[in-house]
C-alpha cells in the first residue's frame, strides 16, 4: 500500500517533460461528469494549443450507437491537484465530427452570449452557492446519520462544529484546498442545515468562466469523495420529509447594476425574470418540485417573488 501511495505521489517533472491532461466533460444527463486522460509532450497553459479529442457518445447517452463519435473541444485549463506537477485538468465541451455542438452542449450558446460586445462591456459577475449532500457509500444514507434511522431535528447542524453535529469536514477541507490549488476561485464553505449537507461558493467570476469553474469544482468534489469512499449527491431533495433540500443559488450583477443608480437596473431585470418564471424553473434542473415547496427556506416552485435586502458578501 505504501508503494502505491509513493507511485501516486510520484513527481514526474525531474524525469520527463511530458504531462498528463485530464479531459473533463458533462455527460448525457446534464449532471454526470466524465473524464479521461492523455499524455502531452510538454506543459500547456493555453486551451487553444491543446489537441481536440474524441469519445464514444453512445456510452454517455449523447450519440447513437451507429454514429457514436463525439469531439471534445478544450475550453479551460486548471492545475491538477491529484497528479500535481505540470499536469492539468481540461474543461471541454462537445461537438459532432462536423463541428456542430451536440444537444447537451449548453456552453456553446452561453459562450456566444458572453462574447457579445454589449454583454462583455457589462462584465457580468457570478457568485454561485453550491449545496450538496454526502452519503454513506453502500446504503446511500447521509453521512453521520444512524443506519436505518434519523438524527435529531435540524437546528444545531448549520455552520456547526463537533463530532455529533458536523460530518465530512475532512472531505470539505480537502475540496476547498484542491479548488484553490486548481485555480478555481472558491470563496468559502460552510456546513448546511441538514446534517451531512455542505455548501461551497465559487465567485466572483466573470461570464463563461463561472460555469467552467463550478463544473471543475464539482469534478474535484466527485474525485475527492471517490477517494474517501463517500458518495456526493446534488439531488434537490435527497431525503424526503422535514429536511432541507439542496440547490445552487446564483448571485449576479452587471456593471450597470453596480454603478450609482444601479438599483433601478436591478428592478427592471427582476421584472423581466418574472415574465419567464416557468421557463427558467424548467431550465434550472430536474427534481426541484420536491425541494421548492414553500417550506424549509424555499419559495413555492410556481411563485415568483423578490424582496429588497441588505447587500451581503457570499
C-alpha positions in Angstrom: 0.0 0.0 0.0 2.9 2.3 0.8 4.4 1.7 -2.6 1.1 2.5 -4.3 0.9 5.8 -2.4 4.5 6.5 -3.4 3.7 6.0 -7.1 0.6 8.1 -6.9 2.6 10.9 -5.4 5.5 10.5 -7.9 6.8 13.8 -9.2 7.3 13.5 -13.0 8.9 16.9 -13.6 12.5 15.7 -12.9 12.2 12.7 -15.2 10.2 13.8 -18.2 8.8 16.9 -19.9 5.6 15.0 -20.7 2.5 15.9 -18.8 -0.9 14.3 -18.2 -4.0 16.1 -19.3 -7.4 15.0 -17.8 -10.1 16.0 -20.3 -13.4 16.6 -18.5 -16.9 17.0 -20.0 -20.6 16.8 -19.0 -22.4 13.6 -19.8 -25.8 12.9 -21.2 -27.9 13.5 -18.1 -26.6 17.1 -17.9 -25.3 16.5 -14.4 -22.9 13.5 -14.7 -19.3 14.3 -15.2 -16.9 12.2 -17.4 -13.2 12.4 -17.9 -10.3 10.6 -19.5 -6.5 11.3 -19.6 -3.9 11.6 -22.3 -0.2 12.3 -22.4 1.1 15.5 -24.0 4.7 16.3 -25.0 5.0 19.2 -22.6 3.3 21.9 -20.4 0.4 23.8 -21.9 -1.3 26.9 -20.5 -3.5 28.0 -23.4 -6.5 25.8 -24.2 -6.4 26.7 -27.9 -3.0 25.0 -28.0 -4.5 21.7 -26.8 -5.5 19.0 -29.2 -9.2 18.1 -29.7 -10.1 14.6 -28.6 -12.9 12.2 -29.0 -15.0 9.7 -27.1 -17.8 7.2 -27.6 -21.0 9.2 -27.1 -23.2 6.1 -27.2 -21.7 5.2 -23.8 -22.7 8.5 -22.2 -26.2 8.9 -23.7 -25.0 11.6 -26.1 -24.9 9.8 -29.5 -26.5 6.8 -31.3 -24.5 3.5 -31.5 -24.3 3.7 -35.3 -22.7 7.2 -35.2 -21.2 7.5 -31.8 -18.1 9.7 -32.2 -18.2 12.9 -30.2 -15.4 15.5 -30.3 -14.0 17.3 -27.2 -13.0 20.9 -27.7 -10.7 22.1 -24.8 -12.0 25.4 -23.3 -10.3 26.0 -19.9 -7.2 24.7 -18.1 -6.8 24.1 -14.4 -3.9 22.7 -12.4 -4.3 19.1 -11.4 -4.3 18.8 -7.6 -4.2 15.0 -7.8 -1.2 14.5 -10.1 0.4 17.9 -9.3 3.5 19.0 -11.2 2.7 20.4 -14.6 -0.3 18.1 -15.1 -3.6 19.7 -15.9 -7.4 19.4 -15.9 -9.1 20.5 -19.1 -12.7 21.5 -19.1 -14.2 20.7 -22.6 -17.5 21.0 -24.5 -18.8 18.5 -27.0 -19.4 18.5 -30.8 -20.2 16.2 -33.7 -17.3 15.4 -36.1 -18.8 18.0 -38.4 -18.3 20.7 -35.7 -21.9 21.0 -34.6 -22.5 21.4 -30.9 -24.4 18.3 -29.6 -27.7 18.9 -27.8 -26.3 18.6 -24.3 -23.6 21.3 -25.1 -25.1 24.3 -23.3 -21.8 26.0 -23.1 -21.7 26.8 -26.8 -24.7 29.2 -26.8 -23.6 30.6 -23.4 -20.2 31.5 -24.9 -21.8 33.2 -27.8 -23.9 35.4 -25.5 -20.9 36.2 -23.2 -18.7 37.1 -26.2 -21.3 39.6 -27.5 -19.6 43.1 -27.1 -22.6 44.5 -25.3 -22.6 41.7 -22.8 -18.8 41.8 -22.3 -19.0 45.5 -21.7 -21.3 44.9 -18.7 -18.8 42.4 -17.1 -21.4 40.1 -15.6 -20.3 38.8 -12.2 -21.5 35.5 -10.8 -21.3 34.1 -7.3 -22.7 30.5 -7.2 -23.5 28.8 -3.9 -23.5 25.0 -4.5 -25.1 22.9 -1.8 -24.6 19.1 -1.8 -25.1 16.1 0.4 -22.6 13.5 1.4 -23.9 9.9 1.6 -22.6 6.7 3.1 -21.5 4.7 0.1 -23.2 1.3 0.5 -26.5 2.5 1.8 -27.0 5.9 0.2 -27.8 7.4 3.6 -26.4 10.8 4.7 -23.0 10.8 6.3 -23.3 10.8 10.1 -26.8 9.5 10.2 -27.5 6.3 12.1 -28.1 3.4 9.7 -31.8 3.0 9.1 -32.5 5.9 11.4 -32.6 9.6 11.8 -30.5 12.2 13.7 -32.0 14.8 15.9 -34.1 17.6 14.2 -32.5 20.3 12.2 -31.2 23.3 14.2 -27.7 22.5 15.6 -26.1 21.5 12.3 -25.8 24.7 10.2 -22.2 26.1 10.4 -21.7 23.6 13.2 -18.6 22.1 14.9 -18.3 18.9 16.8 -18.4 15.2 16.1 -22.1 14.9 16.9 -23.1 17.7 14.5 -20.5 18.1 11.7 -19.9 15.2 9.4 -17.4 15.1 6.5 -15.2 18.1 7.3 -12.1 16.3 6.1 -13.7 15.9 2.6 -14.9 19.5 2.6 -11.5 21.0 3.6 -9.7 18.7 1.1 -12.0 20.0 -1.6 -11.5 23.6 -0.5 -7.7 23.4 -0.9 -7.9 21.4 -4.1 -10.1 24.1 -5.7 -7.6 26.8 -4.6 -4.7 24.7 -6.0 -6.5 24.1 -9.3 -7.3 27.8 -9.8 -11.0 27.7 -9.0 -12.0 31.0 -7.4 -13.7 29.3 -4.4 -14.7 31.9 -1.9 -15.8 29.8 1.0 -17.5 26.8 2.5 -20.0 26.1 5.3 -22.0 23.3 6.9 -25.6 23.4 5.9 -28.9 23.0 7.7 -29.4 19.2 7.2 -26.7 17.1 8.8 -24.3 15.6 6.2 -25.0 18.6 3.9 -22.5 21.2 2.9 -22.1 24.2 0.6 -19.2 25.8 -1.3 -19.2 29.1 -3.1 -17.5 30.0 -6.3 -17.0 33.6 -7.3 -16.9 36.3 -8.1 -16.3 35.0 -11.6 -17.0 36.8 -14.9 -19.1 35.4 -17.7 -18.5 31.9 -19.1 -15.7 31.3 -16.6 -18.4 31.0 -13.9 -19.7 27.8 -15.5 -16.3 26.3 -16.2 -15.2 26.9 -12.6 -18.3 25.5 -11.0 -18.1 22.4 -13.1 -14.5 21.8 -12.3 -15.3 22.4 -8.6 -17.9 19.7 -8.9 -15.5 17.4 -10.6 -12.9 17.9 -7.8 -15.6 17.1 -5.2 -16.6 13.9 -7.1 -12.9 12.8 -7.3 -12.3 13.5 -3.6 -15.4 11.7 -2.4 -14.4 8.8 -4.7 -11.0 8.6 -2.8 -12.8 8.9 0.6 -15.3 6.1 -0.3 -18.2 8.5 0.1 -20.9 9.5 -2.4 -21.8 13.1 -3.2 -25.2 14.0 -4.5 -26.5 17.3 -5.8 -30.1 15.9 -5.7 -32.5 18.8 -4.8 -34.2 16.7 -2.1 -32.2 13.6 -1.2 -34.2 12.9 2.0 -38.0 13.3 1.8 -39.8 14.9 4.8 -38.8 17.6 7.2 -35.3 18.0 6.0 -33.8 20.9 3.9 -33.0 20.3 0.2 -30.0 21.4 -1.8 -29.7 24.0 -4.5 -27.2 26.1 -6.4 -28.1 29.7 -5.6 -26.8 32.3 -8.0 -25.7 35.8 -7.2 -25.5 38.0 -10.2 -24.7 41.6 -11.2 -23.7 43.7 -14.2 -21.6 46.9 -14.4 -24.8 48.9 -14.7 -26.2 47.3 -11.6 -23.0 48.1 -9.6 -22.9 51.8 -10.5 -24.8 54.6 -8.8 -28.4 54.3 -9.8 -28.0 50.6 -10.3 -31.0 49.6 -8.2 -33.4 50.6 -10.9 -31.4 48.4 -13.4 -31.8 45.5 -10.9 -35.6 46.1 -10.5 -36.0 46.2 -14.3 -34.1 42.9 -14.7 -36.1 41.2 -11.9 -39.4 42.3 -13.6 -38.2 40.7 -16.8 -37.3 37.5 -15.0 -40.8 37.4 -13.6 -42.3 37.1 -17.1 -40.3 34.0 -17.8 -40.6 32.2 -14.5 -41.8 28.9 -15.8 -39.2 28.6 -18.5 -36.4 29.5 -16.0 -37.6 26.9 -13.5 -37.7 24.3 -16.2 -34.1 25.1 -17.2 -32.9 25.1 -13.5 -32.8 21.3 -13.3 -34.9 18.2 -12.6 -36.5 17.4 -9.3 -36.9 20.9 -7.9 -40.6 20.4 -7.4 -39.6 18.1 -4.5 -37.5 20.9 -3.0 -39.3 24.2 -3.8 -42.4 23.6 -1.7 -42.6 26.9 0.2 -41.2 25.1 3.3 -37.6 24.6 4.5 -36.4 28.0 3.5 -37.7 27.8 -0.1 -40.3 29.6 -2.2 -43.1 27.6 -3.9 -41.9 26.5 -7.3 -44.9 28.2 -9.1 -44.5 31.5 -7.3 -42.1 34.3 -8.4 -41.1 36.6 -5.6 -38.4 39.2 -4.8 -37.5 41.4 -2.0 -35.0 44.2 -1.3 -32.4 43.1 1.2 -29.2 44.4 2.6 -26.1 43.7 0.4 -24.3 40.7 1.7 -21.0 39.1 0.8 -21.1 35.5 -0.3 
